[in-house]
Amino acid sequence: METTDLRLGVSDFVAVINQTFDYAVPSAVIIGEVAGLSIRQGKWVRFKLKDDSSSVDFFGSIYQMNTPLEDGMMVAVLGKPKLSDKWGFSVSMQSVQAVGEGSIKRSFELLQKKLEAEGLFDVSRKRALPDLPTHIGVISSTEAAGYADFMKILQARWGGMNVEVARTLVQGVRAPGQIIRAIEYFNSCGNPPEVLVLVRGGGDADDLAAFNDEALVRALAASRIPTLVGVGHEIDTTLADLVADVRAATPTNAAQLLVPDKREIIERSRSMVKMMIPAIQARVNEYSREKDDLLSGSEALISERLLAFKQELEATVRLLGEYNPMKVLTRGYALVRGEVHVGKSIEVEMKTTIIQAEVTDVRKR
């Protein structure tokens, strides 16, 4: 049976191939060794990924190269296959992550040096965590053991907080982008959390590579909310740890740093009360003695004042007595009432008698 070949112009062929890619392979994570790395005009990146038998061209913006690259590094690149009408087939890079212990270590060293030079890890940038946060933003995979450990210890130590969780991947090429969007979401909230906590449990270098992503590190540095990062085991160190305001050794340690243990506080409070009781009793006794001394002094002062008032009153009474007209009469004097004019009647009062008389003579002394 005779077949008819599809006849297309070049542009149509390119469009059909790209539509096929969009349907069959909209994106892929490709792992290989970097070769032929070049950066043009300070913003365009080209390189190949190769293995023992094949190589693939990659193209992208330097802003999508979220980890430093060198020829010979093993990396995982998230990209979109595309047939360009000018440059032929390549994969458009969306994000890249080092894989393998040696490549991860080298990428870590290069990016750490770069960010240190910018001051992103300076102690002067670090902020203190709130003493007892009531609203906490958590970024993690809710299926991860590290998240479960963090939540268990957090609730056991204090409880009653408003814990808002953003579910993200915590490993792989797509993880940094999801974590960055979670950081941006919390920072854009009208009522943002008082602290952001990024946690995941332990793992090998490949598992933790997402936390060495440059864009993620910069998002943590730019957060207006204080950050606490607890990733991996105590011996693990990522760039996210270094840029965080506070670094926790593990997710469990993150919960311990974030809130106090209510049982310890209760026991400490009881001990403090026991220690304070003797001091309080001694102070009460001291106040009681001071009160008694004040009362005694007040009673003496009142008695003294009353005696002085009594003596003053008695003196006043005696003085008034001396001016009593009746007392004057006992000494032989008399009181004369009436108009002292010749021919007028007057009344003369003596101690025991009253005399009615008529004035017959008035003379000046």
Secondary structure, DSSP 8 states (H G I E B T S, - for coil): ---------HHHHHHHHHHHHHHH-S-EEEEEEEEEEEEETTTEEEEEEE-SS-EEEEEEEGGG--S---TT-EEEEEEEEEEETTTEEEEEEEEEEE-SHHHHHHHHHHHHHHHHHHTTT-GGG-----SS-SEEEEEE-TTSHHHHHHHHHHHHHT---EEEEEE---SSTTHHHHHHHHHHHHHH-SS--SEEEEEE----HHHHGGGG-HHHHHHHHH-SS-EEEEES-TT---HHHHHSSEEESSHHHHHHHHS--HHHHHHHHHHHHHHHHHHHHHHHHHHHHHHHHHHHHHHHHHHHHHHHHHHHHHHHHHHHHHT-HHHHHHTT--EEEE--STT-EEEEE-SS-EEEEE-------
